[in-house]
Amino acid sequence: MRFSPEFNHFLDGDNHRSMRFSFKFNHCVEGDNGPNMRCSLEFNYFLDGNNRCSMRFSPEFNHFLDGDNHRSMRFSFEFNHFLDGDNRRSMYQFNTDVAYGPDGKFLAKYHKHNLFYEDQFDTAPPSHVYFDTPFGRVGLMTGFDALFEEPGIPLVEKYNVTIFAFPTGWPNVPPLLPAFGFHSSFARAHGVNFLAANLQLPMFQIQGSGLYAPDGAHAFYYGNGFQSLTPKLLVSEMDVLERSLRAGFITNSHQRHTSSTAHKSGPLSIVDNSFEQPLYDIPSSAQFESVLFYDTYTFKTLDQLYGKLEVCQNQLCCQLEYAFGTNPFKVSELYAFGAFDGLHTHDGKYYMQNCVLVQCADAWNKKSYGQATEIANTFFTKISLQGQFSTPYIYPQMISSDSEGNIGLFKPGAWDFNGTSLESSSSFNSSIISSVLLGRDYGKD
């Protein structure tokens, strides 16, 4: 990993209507004259600084331009972060993002607000940090911040950020919170370009970086199998998002949510298309509970070739319309559709309303329905997923895989999201391991 003192770097020019992104464990936005923007990792250069004592104070590590600002900045060697404080005896130590301009001028710094098992750092108060470029307003946040209201929601809704520079060390938690799944869903939900630079440490289940736009993933890297430790350069052109269009996107999404909750549909009927010899003796109407990500979900199985299902829990009802392109029972695969409405309390507290379509790790064991799996041989030709949520903040994702366990995201256009529902395209024909609408009710955290 190479050292990048220009955390974010942009160049002025006429050709800023589109951006070219790339990364090699860093992210760059390229223009005609070279890199426009670079986003390095959350825990960038050293990974053993997991306590305050090991975060050695090294003010000479990086040299700044002469000026009044550099006297108040103190650099933390092992995590590429700043230390703020009046003196060495009583100083604060933050997980910090820093941004520089093309001339090396210091533009902005952001102290991470939502820490995740980071005892070596102090919790910073919420702050909304952004800077303007010719290709949009760039907001800063880090890691666990993406799950919470602060600072992301105000940056989008109040400060009209159109691009997020997002360094992270994100552990994958499928099917709800895989790195590239949730990060791409943030771009979809809020109509922004989301530049996510994740650590590539598959031995710790930390992997998955990408360049995400409102229409889907333009480039991403997960690293399957033997490729998991191999760095890769990603390049993609992404549209510049106009702020006026961003504001309209938010308004329309909230209006769609209000309309959806005001016209809640009744129970959906199940299409009678059972097989001559069903492999599983589980009727479609049978509702059961199983644990997914330490929470108890209400599930129903997909035991028909096509059909409609509804599952409810507490105040949330989820609907699914689906059609298989291949017979899942011939390859001993089973899918389930579930709902969860409650406060998640493992590794943090945050309120979720989730509609999930998941492949079961073991088709013969209901207790496995919430466990992660990576191999899928069953093709879908239709997936339509929606729910009646009490929150407008709904994050959609769909994860693909194949018989060799090559996990990935779909290209733009494979499926659409209108604010409350996820719908596959008319030409959709692919294997998936999960499809999720993750609702966040920040007011109930």
C-alpha positions, 0 to 999 in steps of 0.5 A, a space after each residue: 500500500 502506498 502512502 497518499 498524503 493527498 487524501 482527496 485530490 481534484 483538478 479543475 478542468 472543462 471535462 468535469 461532467 463525468 469522473 473516472 475512478 480507479 483504485 489499488 487499495 486506494 481510490 482515484 478519480 482520473 481526468 485528462 491530466 491525471 488523478 482527480 481524487 484519491 481516497 485511502 483506507 480507514 486503517 491505512 498503513 499499520 494495523 497493529 495500533 489497537 490501543 492508545 499506547 501503541 498509537 505513537 505520536 510522530 509529528 515529523 511523519 508527514 510534512 505540511 505546507 508552511 502556514 498557520 494551520 500546520 502548527 495545530 496539527 499532530 499526526 498519528 503514525 500508525 493509523 494515518 490520523 490526526 491528534 488534536 489537543 492543547 498538550 501531550 498530557 491531555 490530548 484527544 485521539 481521533 480516527 480522522 479523515 483528512 482532505 487536501 486540494 491539488 496544490 497541497 492545501 489542507 481542505 478539511 478534516 473529519 473525526 469519526 463519530 461512530 466508533 466500532 471496537 476502537 478503544 484507542 480513539 475518543 468518540 468525536 461529537 457529530 460534525 458535517 464535513 464537506 468540500 466543493 469540487 468541480 464535479 460535486 460536493 464531497 462529504 466525509 465519513 468513515 466505517 460504522 458511520 454509514 449505519 447511523 443518522 450522523 453524519 450521513 443523513 444531514 450531509 445528504 439532506 441538509 448540505 446536499 453532498 453528491 459524493 461520499 469519500 468513505 475509507 473503511 475497515 468493514 467486516 462483512 456480515 452477509 446477508 444484511 451488511 456485506 461491505 459492497 452490498 450495503 455501501 452500494 445500497 447507500 448510493 442507491 437509497 440517497 442518490 449519491 456517488 459513493 467511493 468506498 475504500 475497504 481493507 482487503 483482509 479476507 482472513 478477518 472477513 474484511 473485504 469489498 471495495 467499490 465505486 457506486 452510483 444511484 443506478 448501481 455498482 460501476 466497479 467493485 472488487 471483492 476477491 474470491 478464493 485465491 484472488 482474495 489477497 490480490 490487489 486490483 485496479 478499478 476504472 470507471 466513468 461516473 456521472 456528475 450529479 446535479 444538486 437540484 436533481 439530488 434534492 428532487 430525488 430525496 423529495 420523491 423518495 419520501 413521497 413514495 414512502 408516504 404513498 406506500 404506507 398510506 395504501 397498505 395492501 392486504 395479504 397476497 395469495 399464493 399461486 398454486 404451481 406445486 411440483 408433482 413430487 415436492 422435495 420439501 414437505 413444508 407448505 407455503 402457508 407455514 410460517 416459522 422463526 429463525 435467527 439471522 444476524 442475532 435477531 429472530 426473523 419470521 420466515 416463509 419458504 419459496 416452495 413453488 416455481 413461482 408465486 407471491 408471499 407475504 410475511 409480517 412481523 410487528 408493524 412491518 409487512 413484506 411482499 415478494 413476487 418471484 419466479 425461478 428460471 431453474 428448479 432449485 429442488 433438483 440441486 437441493 437449494 431452498 430459499 426463504 423470505 423473511 421479515 424483522 422489525 425491532 432493535 438490533 443489539 449485537 455489536 451496537 444498537 440500531 433499529 431495523 425493519 428488514 425484508 429479506 430473500 435469502 438462500 438457506 445454508 442447509 435446505 434440510 435445516 430450518 435453523 440454517 435459514 439465517 446463516 451465510 452461504 456463498 454458492 448458488 445454482 438456482 436462477 431467478 427470472 423475476 424478483 419483486 420485493 417491497 414492504 410497508 415501512 415506518 421509515 423512509 430510509 430504506 437500503 436495497 441490495 441484491 447479491 449474486 453468486 454462482 456454483 463456484 462461490 464467486 460473489 458479486 453485484 449486478 451491473 446497472 440496469 439489472 434491477 431498479 429501486 423506487 424508494 420502497 420496492 426492488 424490482 428485477 428487469 424484464 430480462 433478469 435471469 441470474 442466480 442470487 444468494 440474497 436480496 434485501 430491503 434494509 430499513 433504518 428507523 434512526 429515531 428508535 435507536 
